[in-house]
Each structure stands twice: as structure tokens, then as C-alpha cells.
Amino acid sequence: MLRFTLAPTKSVYDWFIKARGRASEVLRTAVTQAAFQLHTKVVLKLTGEVLHVRTGILRGSVRSIPAQYVQTSAGRITIWGSVVAGEGPSRLYASVHEYGGVNPYEIIASKSRALRFVMDGKERYFRRVTHPPAPERSFMRSTEHENADAVYSHIEKAIKREFSPRDLRWLLRTIVCAADRLRSL
């Protein structure tokens, strides 16, 4: 999830309130575009870079959520957008791929009397086998981590196109902390 929380000083807060419509729209658009770019990169990872496609269900579950603007009573301003995956039928195995399996699990023959494996060049048959825990194959967190600088740069460019240098100093100072948190994922 991309979440930029602005905890501005009094002067930045006053400026943001005056320019709220334009400022929030610029930031909302930039965060939405960044989320869509991450969405595209996650889908590419699920097209063979991290996982090989078998059914396409997990890849089809990836979607970006447009940015939203929230102002809390404490004066914090949050603009967030996100990329989500693993909803619906892919929910269980999305988390197993992203974080890895925790425990070994048993596979039992259900459509035939035995499971067939080739081991050391010989065919072997088993009614049940114990599979080791699945390794981590991160596709969401790794994409966010690899693209943190590009996301920050995209948002920074959008802001620079719209605001004066004086306004930029105030605004960028407040979002640097949020970008540092994103980089540390």
C-alpha cells in the first residue's frame, strides 16, 4: 500500500488548507499513477519473473485502488493508494507465495490410488507424501521495495510541475519522512 501521511508544521498546514483542492488533486493523481505503475510491475512479476503462470488466477486478482484523501482531527493529512492481490479464489496461495509456507503439508492421492513420481530415474508410487514448507516468492513487497525511489521521484515531479519553489520546500519536507518509510519496506 502506498500511504503518504503529511504531519505538517502550522505554516505548511495553513498553506495546504488554502491550496487543498489543487494540492490534494495533484497528490491524489500522482499517487494513483504510482499505484497503477506498481500494479503493472506486480503483474509482470507474476508472468514468469517470480512465479510461472498456471491458471492466471493470482495474476488476475492484482488491482490498484485509486488514491484517497483523508484529513484527521489531529491535523494529519493522508493521501493513500494501494495495489492489492490475492482476493477471492487466490487468497490462500497468494499469502503462501508472498511470505512462504510455515509448516510442511501432506499431499494425499484423491483422484487415483497413488501419486506417481520419478526418483533417481525410477517410477515411484505413494498414497501420500509430505511436502516441505513452500519458499517465499515475494511479488508484492519486492516490487514495492525495488520501485520505492521511482515512486518518490514520480510524486516529486508531479508536485514540482504544479507548485512554486517556496511551496515545494514546505511540502517536500513533510513527505520525505513518508518516502523514507516506503524505502525501508
Summary of the structure (lengths in Angstrom):
residues: 185
radius of gyration: 22.7
end to end distance: 10.7
largest distance: 75.5
contacts: 525
relative contact order: 0.19
helix: 51%
strand: 22%
